[in-house]
Amino acid sequence: MHSSLSLTAQGLRTPVSAFALISAPAPFFTSSRLTWVAAAAMSVCAATAFAQTERRMAETVVTATRSAVAVDDALADVSVISAKQIEAMAPARSAAELLQRLGGGIQMTGNGGRGAAQSVFLRGTASTQSLLLIDGVRYGSATMAAPVLDNLPLEMIDRIEVVKGPASAIYGSEAIGGVIQIFTKRGKDADKPFLGNGSVTAGENGYKAASAGMRGAQGGFDYQLNVNRLVDHGFSGTNAKAGLYTYNPDRDSFAQTSVNLGLGYALSQDWRIDSNFLQSDGRIHTDSGLGSNPYAELKTRVAKLKLSGKVQPNWTTSVSVGQSRDEQKNFGSPYGNSFFNTTQLEYKWDNEIATRLGTVLVGAERLEQKVDVSSDYAMTRRNINAVFLGLNGSAGNHSWQGNVRRDDNSQFGGMTTYGLSYGYELAKGLRAYASHGKSMRAPSFNDLYYVDALYPMYNGNPNLRPEEGKNNEIGLQWSRGVQRAKLLHFDNKVSNLIAIGSTGMTNLMGQTRLRGWSLEYGINVDGWNASMNYDYLDAKQADGKPLNRRAKNQLALNLNKRVGDWKLGGSLLHASSRKDTDYNTYSSVTLPAYTIVDLYAEYRINPEWSLQARVANVGNKHYESVYGFNQLGRAGYLTLKWAMR
């Protein structure tokens, strides 16, 4: 058993890894002091509000409704991470770490450094209960039904939108906790036929990275091309607490080569065609006990072709086909080689119709999933056909959103999900809203068909039922000039939770309940940009035991200031203590609370060249998000950047 779990801990895509996160127990804990810290931080920021002299540009998001709306008009908990925020944090940080620090309501775990397996918990839901989209294309592992963030190159990302809360009525299975959508870089907004860019980075632990790109637009055509190479000698992903069958004190290196290509053409004033392609190849060395040096080859492929335009002045339509491929091949392990590959092919037809009641969204999808694994599965493919209908609009002080979706799964039959939201503007810029939604997750191929003759508790169960969630949410949203704030409460009840049973996977009786509060505040004034996210989470299984690896309190602070040609900034992340399981003894352990600080400074040499220095984990804090696995200590990075204007 130790050998199987040690492989899981290293992040090899075995069926056990997802299950352990769902079923492992954790005790109840509180930290009232952190609430006072959050309140104090908000008060400090608010004290500077009188100096507001700028007006924040209204951001537009598409993930919350599947159509473009202003972020302040969305009746959902939405976070947007910009390209500038990504650039400030990119060296040696991963997409999951970025989400935890800037997304609000998101926790993460990592089994070591860059490239190692990572999980994200949106409002405490398991990683298997969140959906990842890349440029609108579903991406992840169908064997585990989980987003795969380990191999995503930050250098290719233009922005990230995160919708927290159930979104199955818009996107289908997995979206119980929410949706993460990554948008890669594009060329259609370029104001010149050619704009070049590049960067080189050097840092601790043998970290080296280089990227180059170009983009432009002319005569209706637009394009962009980016390439990136990263090498990180890393650090030992494990420590002695991981146990004899896992711990190896050598460096666990990571190397990655990635490319992103986008092409677009305006066929007329109302019609255009777009295509994009992302490819990322990585290799991560892992630990599997002394005397072994296993590694995994990671491959990410995402491609999409889309035609969009206006059928009538009030009717916009789009037709697209997208494909994603996630591969992990594991070599050199004393337990044998293995591979877990997923291919997902999507066909989509979306229509937006402007009416007196608001924007009507109507469309259809077909998703074809196929897995290729080193084990024998009774079934390796399935199809999901779906139709959906939505409406979002406003009149006077009132606003509303409604969605309903029907999925026909070739394995489970029909499933209907829905979402209803209502908002009322109490005063100028201040709105209260309430929402209720039903969500679901279909069992993964591992849940259904994995066979383990030695440990039958991990066997799949073809009789599993889909998980179902019902979420209630109330909130206050405030936006005025350069300030923005949000306070909300959510209560998500998940039934039929899939977990480990005595003879195989099973649906748990009762409800897993995820309740909590989120508080956000941001201000941008006189060159200062500050934001705060505080989250309180109470996540319990039906038996009353809190879920593993979830912090009850989490606080993230981000601050930067531009002074002439300098930009100075930093971030702070605090997570309270969490429970985990020591799989050597199958006993409960406590992961201590931690606070880490990152600092950076950037100097603009001239309009096209700049130099950035960043120090991660300034206090050299030793902490773990998974028992027995290390995280990055203090490390410095220096980046030279060039971008044509």
Phi and psi in degrees as a GROMACS rama.xvg file:
@    title "Ramachandran Plot"
@    xaxis  label "Phi"
@    yaxis  label "Psi"
@TYPE xy
-61.8472  -40.3686  HIS-2
-64.0949  -42.2964  SER-3
-62.9342  -43.0493  SER-4
-74.0184  -29.672  LEU-5
-66.9855  -35.4559  SER-6
-64.8453  -41.3184  LEU-7
-59.6133  -45.6196  THR-8
-62.128  -31.7917  ALA-9
-76.5543  -7.18757  GLN-10
95.3229  7.30598  GLY-11
-65.1781  140.871  LEU-12
-79.1676  58.2436  ARG-13
-82.6229  159.061  THR-14
-60.313  -27.6791  PRO-15
-63.9303  -33.6906  VAL-16
-59.8065  -42.347  SER-17
-71.6026  -38.3166  ALA-18
-66.0946  -39.3667  PHE-19
-60.0674  -36.9473  ALA-20
-67.6284  -32.3501  LEU-21
-80.059  -41.6386  ILE-22
-98.6399  -16.2364  SER-23
-69.1379  136.61  ALA-24
-80.0936  160.99  PRO-25
-153.001  141.367  ALA-26
-83.4207  168.259  PRO-27
-80.7142  136.222  PHE-28
-149.339  156.24  PHE-29
-133.999  165.394  THR-30
-153.915  88.159  SER-31
-68.9971  -25.6692  SER-32
-62.5446  -34.362  ARG-33
-65.6009  -32.6702  LEU-34
-59.5842  -40.9255  THR-35
-67.283  -35.6805  TRP-36
-61.8214  -44.9883  VAL-37
-62.4198  -44.5824  ALA-38
-62.7305  -41.2638  ALA-39
-64.2595  -41.6521  ALA-40
-62.788  -40.4106  ALA-41
-65.5337  -38.4862  MET-42
-64.5942  -40.0694  SER-43
-61.8201  -45.1903  VAL-44
-63.6298  -43.1455  CYS-45
-64.8523  -28.525  ALA-46
-64.1074  -22.1295  ALA-47
-92.1027  -0.857311  THR-48
-65.7947  -26.5487  ALA-49
-60.563  -20.8221  PHE-50
-87.0775  11.5156  ALA-51
-61.8587  127.784  GLN-52
-132.764  -1.95855  THR-53
-119.33  159.782  GLU-54
-115.975  127.271  ARG-55
-70.4702  130.604  ARG-56
-68.2594  134.582  MET-57
-69.4519  120.16  ALA-58
-79.9173  147.38  GLU-59
-108.468  134.341  THR-60
-125.917  154.547  VAL-61
-119.429  -20.3787  VAL-62
-70.9081  -30.8364  THR-63
-67.9352  -30.9975  ALA-64
-127.31  -10.0662  THR-65
78.223  8.58511  ARG-66
-142.149  162.148  SER-67
-72.6999  125.283  ALA-68
-140.399  155.025  VAL-69
-67.1395  139.781  ALA-70
-59.5153  -31.7774  VAL-71
-73.0897  -15.8689  ASP-72
-96.5753  -7.95315  ASP-73
-73.7058  129.368  ALA-74
-90.023  58.1175  LEU-75
-159.499  164.619  ALA-76
-86.2418  98.4665  ASP-77
-117.854  135.567  VAL-78
-122.324  143.803  SER-79
-124.225  128.172  VAL-80
-111.42  121.171  ILE-81
-89.9928  168.137  SER-82
-61.7534  -37.668  ALA-83
-65.4257  -39.1757  LYS-84
-65.1635  -39.3905  GLN-85
-63.91  -45.4652  ILE-86
-61.0357  -36.7977  GLU-87
-67.7901  -26.0599  ALA-88
-113.611  -6.30635  MET-89
-59.2407  -48.5414  ALA-90
-55.6236  120.358  PRO-91
70.8285  0.761577  ALA-92
-103.144  153.24  ARG-93
-103.947  172.961  SER-94
-62.1589  -39.0476  ALA-95
-65.6583  -41.07  ALA-96
-65.8267  -37.7968  GLU-97
-61.5329  -44.2089  LEU-98
-62.9787  -40.9371  LEU-99
-63.6424  -38.4009  GLN-100
-82.3637  -27.4439  ARG-101
-121.822  -12.9255  LEU-102
-87.0228  -27.2412  GLY-103
71.9705  132.753  GLY-104
71.745  15.5056  GLY-105
-124.92  127.551  ILE-106
-114.428  158.388  GLN-107
-142.717  157.215  MET-108
-129.233  149.361  THR-109
-139.592  138.355  GLY-110
-95.9307  52.9048  ASN-111
121.965  -151.789  GLY-112
-90.0192  -155.953  GLY-113
-55.9908  136.969  ARG-114
90.0945  -19.9867  GLY-115
-73.9119  159.505  ALA-116
-60.0358  136.426  ALA-117
-134.749  151.013  GLN-118
-128.98  147.034  SER-119
-119.717  140.294  VAL-120
-116.881  106.627  PHE-121
-86.0092  114.295  LEU-122
53.2057  35.4585  ARG-123
86.0076  -9.06912  GLY-124
-68.8252  155.764  THR-125
-66.5639  160.495  ALA-126
-58.5639  -31.676  SER-127
-69.0414  -10.2297  THR-128
-107.641  23.2328  GLN-129
-128.198  146.952  SER-130
-108.654  135.533  LEU-131
-112.462  127.192  LEU-132
-118.43  140.461  LEU-133
-120.068  111.634  ILE-134
52.4373  39.1918  ASP-135
85.2016  -3.16448  GLY-136
-100.302  129.189  VAL-137
-64.3896  128.192  ARG-138
-135.784  137.118  TYR-139
159.815  -166.986  GLY-140
-102.377  118.834  SER-141
-79.9794  -15.5178  ALA-142
-71.5053  -33.2771  THR-143
-109.699  -8.43756  MET-144
54.477  45.9041  ALA-145
-136.552  148.554  ALA-146
-61.5704  146.263  PRO-147
-116.148  104.293  VAL-148
-102.854  -8.39406  LEU-149
-60.4487  -34.0179  ASP-150
-112.564  15.6306  ASN-151
-84.3939  125.422  LEU-152
-81.5003  117.788  PRO-153
-62.3951  -28.7929  LEU-154
-64.4683  -18.56  GLU-155
-94.5261  -3.90404  MET-156
-94.8075  131.028  ILE-157
-92.3026  -38.7535  ASP-158
-163.495  161.782  ARG-159
-131.594  132.693  ILE-160
-114.217  135.154  GLU-161
-125.62  123.144  VAL-162
-107.005  117.258  VAL-163
-99.8209  129.222  LYS-164
118.969  165.92  GLY-165
-62.7102  135.373  PRO-166
-138.712  19.8208  ALA-167
-62.9264  -29.5851  SER-168
-65.6361  -15.9273  ALA-169
-106.496  -38.2429  ILE-170
-121.717  -8.51831  TYR-171
92.88  -150.891  GLY-172
-60.5074  153.767  SER-173
84.0687  -22.7594  GLU-174
-84.105  51.2457  ALA-175
-77.7752  -42.6752  ILE-176
-90.8012  -23.7733  GLY-177
147.945  -170.766  GLY-178
-132.477  134.011  VAL-179
-110.764  120.583  ILE-180
-118.996  124.738  GLN-181
-104.301  128.87  ILE-182
-108.469  121.27  PHE-183
-79.6212  168.25  THR-184
-67.2294  149.312  LYS-185
-132.957  163.249  ARG-186
-111.563  -5.63721  GLY-187
-69.9604  -17.8893  LYS-188
-92.2738  1.03305  ASP-189
-67.4579  141.578  ALA-190
-102.142  11.1861  ASP-191
-140.4  159.07  LYS-192
-66.7841  -26.6572  PRO-193
-145.623  127.348  PHE-194
-136.403  121.429  LEU-195
-102.584  158.294  GLY-196
-153.069  159.373  ASN-197
-169.725  163.33  GLY-198
-158.552  154.06  SER-199
-134.892  140.879  VAL-200
-134.162  138.852  THR-201
-132.706  145.704  ALA-202
-163.958  -167.837  GLY-203
-63.0722  162.803  GLU-204
57.8903  32.7564  ASN-205
66.3034  27.028  GLY-206
-75.2919  127.127  TYR-207
-141.541  136.664  LYS-208
-148.38  146.719  ALA-209
-144.933  140.31  ALA-210
-140.222  154.069  SER-211
-148.982  148.326  ALA-212
-160.969  168.991  GLY-213
-152.295  152.397  MET-214
-153.969  162.636  ARG-215
-179.605  170.194  GLY-216
-150.821  135.633  ALA-217
-166.857  137.858  GLN-218
57.9374  33.2641  GLY-219
89.9437  -18.0408  GLY-220
-90.1202  147.219  PHE-221
-143.373  153.337  ASP-222
-152.416  161.334  TYR-223
-156.919  145.942  GLN-224
-143.375  128.059  LEU-225
-133.445  138.165  ASN-226
-129.383  148.74  VAL-227
-147.997  143.092  ASN-228
-133.166  132.095  ARG-229
-134.17  135.982  LEU-230
-133.457  126.682  VAL-231
-132.934  113.351  ASP-232
-66.6125  -22.9403  HIS-233
71.1274  -163.336  GLY-234
-141.623  173.291  PHE-235
-66.9493  122.728  SER-236
-70.0068  -19.5031  GLY-237
-120.822  161.895  THR-238
-128.486  179.523  ASN-239
-59.379  -25.9581  ALA-240
-67.3014  -17.6887  LYS-241
-68.5568  -22.1647  ALA-242
102.923  164.09  GLY-243
-58.6661  -35.7825  LEU-244
-83.235  -2.78975  TYR-245
-124.662  -46.1604  THR-246
-64.6268  133.02  TYR-247
-150.915  117.694  ASN-248
-78.6518  22.9079  PRO-249
-87.3085  167.762  ASP-250
-71.9473  139.936  ARG-251
-109.72  97.6515  ASP-252
-82.1833  161.636  SER-253
-140.49  135.283  PHE-254
-133.194  143.187  ALA-255
-147.443  136.437  GLN-256
-125.315  128.97  THR-257
-141.185  154.543  SER-258
-144.407  145.109  VAL-259
-136.267  126.949  ASN-260
-129.652  134.416  LEU-261
-137.396  138.059  GLY-262
-134.77  140.647  LEU-263
-144.684  152.601  GLY-264
-147.446  129.415  TYR-265
-85.1304  106.558  ALA-266
-68.2517  -32.062  LEU-267
-159.17  -171.526  SER-268
-64.6112  -28.2404  GLN-269
-108.59  -12.7091  ASP-270
-125.25  142.298  TRP-271
-149.854  159.97  ARG-272
-124.509  136.66  ILE-273
-132.341  146.067  ASP-274
-140.042  149.096  SER-275
-149.694  154.686  ASN-276
-147.165  131.282  PHE-277
-126.686  131.712  LEU-278
-135.675  133.087  GLN-279
-140.929  123.951  SER-280
-115.659  124.559  ASP-281
-130.127  159.146  GLY-282
-136.953  122.827  ARG-283
-121.311  128.131  ILE-284
-87.5207  140.354  HIS-285
-126.647  178.687  THR-286
-111.366  139.279  ASP-287
-148.247  45.2524  SER-288
92.9865  164.584  GLY-289
-62.9517  144.235  LEU-290
85.9068  0.163103  GLY-291
-125.428  152.193  SER-292
-139.427  64.5466  ASN-293
-69.6962  160.555  PRO-294
-148.107  160.951  TYR-295
-125.714  137.545  ALA-296
-99.2264  124.361  GLU-297
-111.182  134.775  LEU-298
-132.797  129.452  LYS-299
-121.105  128.056  THR-300
-135.307  128.557  ARG-301
-140.592  127.276  VAL-302
-139.103  149.251  ALA-303
-152.758  142.079  LYS-304
-127.754  128.797  LEU-305
-138.277  134.867  LYS-306
-115.481  128.008  LEU-307
-140.888  151.213  SER-308
175.917  -175.722  GLY-309
-101.3  124.396  LYS-310
-82.287  -41.3438  VAL-311
-136.678  166.06  GLN-312
-54.6056  -29.3963  PRO-313
-106.503  9.9588  ASN-314
-131.591  114.082  TRP-315
-111.421  136.804  THR-316
-131.264  157.089  THR-317
-148.123  143.508  SER-318
-126.977  131.412  VAL-319
-143.484  155.316  SER-320
-130.667  131.237  VAL-321
-136.972  149.191  GLY-322
-137.38  138.445  GLN-323
-128.146  150.19  SER-324
-139.2  126.519  ARG-325
-119.005  125.604  ASP-326
-129.204  139.128  GLU-327
-138.071  121.235  GLN-328
-117.382  126.255  LYS-329
-109.198  128.628  ASN-330
-129.175  153.918  PHE-331
79.5911  7.27369  GLY-332
-80.3294  143.475  SER-333
-63.7191  -12.1768  PRO-334
-98.8037  6.47748  TYR-335
102.89  159.416  GLY-336
-79.7708  158.851  ASN-337
-157.974  163.917  SER-338
-149.263  148.724  PHE-339
-139.828  105.898  PHE-340
-120.263  140.028  ASN-341
-129.348  132.426  THR-342
-121.696  130.195  THR-343
-127.649  125.028  GLN-344
-116.884  127.146  LEU-345
-123.085  139.113  GLU-346
-120.861  129.384  TYR-347
-132.908  142.566  LYS-348
-132.324  113.367  TRP-349
-115.876  140.174  ASP-350
-134.626  133.183  ASN-351
-118.246  123.75  GLU-352
-124.658  121.081  ILE-353
-79.0898  124.69  ALA-354
-130.683  176.102  THR-355
-66.6145  -24.8538  ARG-356
-87.8979  -8.73724  LEU-357
131.982  -165.976  GLY-358
-87.0123  121.988  THR-359
-93.6752  129.758  VAL-360
-111.227  125.676  LEU-361
-142.336  139.993  VAL-362
-173.605  -175.817  GLY-363
-145.562  153.755  ALA-364
-139.725  155.396  GLU-365
-135.88  127.372  ARG-366
-119.313  126.511  LEU-367
-114.698  115.317  GLU-368
-107.698  137.724  GLN-369
-141.487  135.857  LYS-370
-120.64  148.235  VAL-371
-131.744  108.911  ASP-372
-128.1  161.239  VAL-373
-76.7014  -12.8891  SER-374
-95.7357  165.51  SER-375
-90.4323  115.608  ASP-376
-106.972  142.991  TYR-377
-64.833  -27.0588  ALA-378
-145.128  139.849  MET-379
-125.001  6.0537  THR-380
-151.555  154.295  ARG-381
-156.468  159.936  ARG-382
-124.311  144.44  ASN-383
-130.205  119.496  ILE-384
-104.844  139.462  ASN-385
-142.997  148.775  ALA-386
-127.781  148.201  VAL-387
-146.296  154.75  PHE-388
-142.355  136.833  LEU-389
-146.17  159.31  GLY-390
-146.643  128.522  LEU-391
-137.923  136.386  ASN-392
-167.654  -175.412  GLY-393
-156.058  156.477  SER-394
-155.609  120.847  ALA-395
61.1067  -127.426  GLY-396
-86.6768  -2.03207  ASN-397
-99.899  145.924  HIS-398
-144.812  154.481  SER-399
-152.362  158.384  TRP-400
-151.074  133.329  GLN-401
-138.078  139.787  GLY-402
-141.58  144.438  ASN-403
-142.763  144.003  VAL-404
-144.515  142.846  ARG-405
-122.472  119.028  ARG-406
-107.821  131.192  ASP-407
-111.815  101.67  ASP-408
-94.0452  131.229  ASN-409
-64.0875  -16.1  SER-410
-98.6602  -31.7838  GLN-411
-120.5  -2.10459  PHE-412
80.4243  -154.846  GLY-413
-86.9219  142.312  GLY-414
-138.703  130.367  MET-415
-112.872  132.648  THR-416
-127.468  159.818  THR-417
-151.909  163.429  TYR-418
-149.436  137.65  GLY-419
-133.295  132.004  LEU-420
-139.339  145.035  SER-421
-139.365  136.403  TYR-422
-128.967  150.76  GLY-423
-138.351  127.417  TYR-424
-81.1121  108.334  GLU-425
-73.833  -35.9792  LEU-426
-154.729  171.116  ALA-427
-58.7713  118.881  LYS-428
85.0234  -5.98727  GLY-429
-116.78  120.59  LEU-430
-131.478  138.189  ARG-431
-103.356  145.986  ALA-432
-145.419  158.451  TYR-433
-140.129  146.528  ALA-434
-146.881  155.681  SER-435
-142.126  136.547  HIS-436
-150.283  149.462  GLY-437
-110.696  133.717  LYS-438
-132.521  172.406  SER-439
-158.339  160.433  MET-440
-137.197  123.795  ARG-441
-75.9127  144.448  ALA-442
-58.2681  145.781  PRO-443
-78.919  170.905  SER-444
-64.0279  -34.8883  PHE-445
-66.0161  -43.29  ASN-446
-54.5767  -36.4428  ASP-447
-90.9057  -38.2894  LEU-448
-128.163  -3.41715  TYR-449
-63.8041  140.007  TYR-450
-124.096  126.09  VAL-451
-132.534  100.639  ASP-452
-66.637  -29.1074  ALA-453
-80.7633  -38.4001  LEU-454
-125.542  84.5012  TYR-455
-63.2725  -17.34  PRO-456
-61.8904  -20.7354  MET-457
-96.9098  3.17903  TYR-458
-64.423  145.693  ASN-459
-70.8306  163.484  GLY-460
-134.439  105.903  ASN-461
-68.4336  -6.2734  PRO-462
-96.4779  8.24642  ASN-463
-62.4546  148.288  LEU-464
-104  152.777  ARG-465
-61.1228  147.026  PRO-466
-72.4345  147.321  GLU-467
-132.534  136.157  GLU-468
-122.145  145.013  GLY-469
-130.173  120.474  LYS-470
-119.534  134.805  ASN-471
-116.06  140.46  ASN-472
-147.569  138.667  GLU-473
-131.372  148.605  ILE-474
-160.488  164.685  GLY-475
-122.407  130.47  LEU-476
-121.102  133.734  GLN-477
-134.248  131.973  TRP-478
-143.365  125.56  SER-479
-150.136  114.679  ARG-480
59.3308  -117  GLY-481
-95.5326  7.31313  VAL-482
-115.436  153.725  GLN-483
-152.843  137.793  ARG-484
-143.395  157.693  ALA-485
-152.297  136.998  LYS-486
-135.721  127.399  LEU-487
-147.635  157.635  LEU-488
-127.841  136.134  HIS-489
-129.092  154.326  PHE-490
-146.085  103.276  ASP-491
-112.838  120.605  ASN-492
-109.554  121.392  LYS-493
-110.986  122.97  VAL-494
-104.979  159.91  SER-495
60.2134  32.4809  ASN-496
-55.526  130.343  LEU-497
-87.3844  125.075  ILE-498
-150.326  175.297  ALA-499
-74.1946  131.748  ILE-500
-114.046  -178.67  GLY-501
-68.7765  -29.7387  SER-502
-120.776  9.98936  THR-503
147.924  -175.593  GLY-504
-66.164  145.529  MET-505
-147.602  158.726  THR-506
-88.8842  121.836  ASN-507
-71.0146  143.617  LEU-508
-74.5948  154.127  MET-509
80.7913  -167.226  GLY-510
-122.989  136.011  GLN-511
-85.7981  130.426  THR-512
-117.877  128.549  ARG-513
-120.767  108.901  LEU-514
-123.958  151.916  ARG-515
178.191  179.185  GLY-516
-126.314  145.09  TRP-517
-129.171  136.286  SER-518
-129.564  127.365  LEU-519
-130.761  147.431  GLU-520
-150.354  140.945  TYR-521
-147.087  149.197  GLY-522
-147.834  142.74  ILE-523
-135.225  104.793  ASN-524
-152.325  136.185  VAL-525
50.5662  41.8799  ASP-526
84.8999  -11.2496  GLY-527
-88.933  139.649  TRP-528
-134.786  113.237  ASN-529
-129.655  144.701  ALA-530
-147.058  151.935  SER-531
-140.025  137.656  MET-532
-130.156  122.865  ASN-533
-123.505  133.8  TYR-534
-131.564  133.485  ASP-535
-114.78  129.34  TYR-536
-131.335  132.005  LEU-537
-123.442  100.274  ASP-538
-116.663  113.185  ALA-539
-130.567  143.595  LYS-540
-74.9736  173.814  GLN-541
-61.7954  -27.3737  ALA-542
-83.9845  4.34274  ASP-543
90.4711  -4.27887  GLY-544
-84.8828  130.346  LYS-545
-63.3672  151.438  PRO-546
-74.2362  148.938  LEU-547
-66.5363  148.719  ASN-548
64.5497  17.9893  ARG-549
-105.571  124.031  ARG-550
-80.9182  136.93  ALA-551
-70.6985  -32.8886  LYS-552
-127.297  135.518  ASN-553
-142.265  135.112  GLN-554
-130.366  131.972  LEU-555
-128.705  128.838  ALA-556
-122.139  136.425  LEU-557
-134.369  134.526  ASN-558
-146.973  134.149  LEU-559
-147.469  158.194  ASN-560
-145.079  131.321  LYS-561
-96.9781  126.873  ARG-562
-128.905  99.9174  VAL-563
61.4474  -124.015  GLY-564
-87.7933  3.65994  ASP-565
-104.453  146.461  TRP-566
-129.693  119.806  LYS-567
-115.184  138.664  LEU-568
-161.439  172.147  GLY-569
-168.507  169.098  GLY-570
-142.357  151.812  SER-571
-130.36  136.729  LEU-572
-130.573  126.258  LEU-573
-123.527  130.723  HIS-574
-127.152  133.307  ALA-575
-75.0852  173.299  SER-576
-63.3637  151.972  SER-577
-137.145  159.448  ARG-578
-97.0764  149.371  LYS-579
-143.986  -175.839  ASP-580
-120.572  131.982  THR-581
-86.1104  105.94  ASP-582
-77.3478  -1.92583  TYR-583
-76.8699  -32.8066  ASN-584
-121.604  -3.50428  THR-585
55.6138  38.4745  TYR-586
-112.157  156.106  SER-587
-78.9439  137.471  SER-588
-130.832  161.689  VAL-589
-109.4  127.697  THR-590
-89.7228  119.38  LEU-591
-64.2112  156.814  PRO-592
-62.8888  154.808  ALA-593
-145.985  152.68  TYR-594
-132.977  125.341  THR-595
-127.629  147.388  ILE-596
-126.839  132.44  VAL-597
-113.883  142.973  ASP-598
-129.247  148.812  LEU-599
-149.71  156.835  TYR-600
-141.969  138.588  ALA-601
-130.224  134.132  GLU-602
-116.835  126.102  TYR-603
-86.3997  105.235  ARG-604
-67.5659  -46.3323  ILE-605
-155.337  -179.475  ASN-606
-56.4417  -21.6496  PRO-607
-109.664  -18.9999  GLU-608
-117.841  141.337  TRP-609
-148.211  158.351  SER-610
-126.97  126.856  LEU-611
-120.412  136.28  GLN-612
-119.637  135.263  ALA-613
-137.843  138.709  ARG-614
-120.715  118.932  VAL-615
-92.0965  142.787  ALA-616
52.0711  61.4328  ASN-617
-53.7361  -38.6248  VAL-618
-81.772  3.71587  GLY-619
52.9905  45.4613  ASN-620
-73.6209  127.031  LYS-621
-87.5375  122.909  HIS-622
-149.492  162.479  TYR-623
-133.487  136.985  GLU-624
-101.443  -14.4688  SER-625
-132.646  133.038  VAL-626
-58.7603  126.351  TYR-627
89.1247  3.40565  GLY-628
-123.265  133.021  PHE-629
-83.5974  157.729  ASN-630
-122.423  168.023  GLN-631
-61.0642  130.094  LEU-632
-85.8994  -162.365  GLY-633
-63.5864  133.01  ARG-634
-154.096  137.997  ALA-635
-109.625  149.55  GLY-636
-142.179  141.591  TYR-637
-125.643  126.569  LEU-638
-126.824  130.809  THR-639
-105.471  123.394  LEU-640
-120.484  144.561  LYS-641
-134.312  133.212  TRP-642
-148.239  120.696  ALA-643
-66.8063  145.912  MET-644
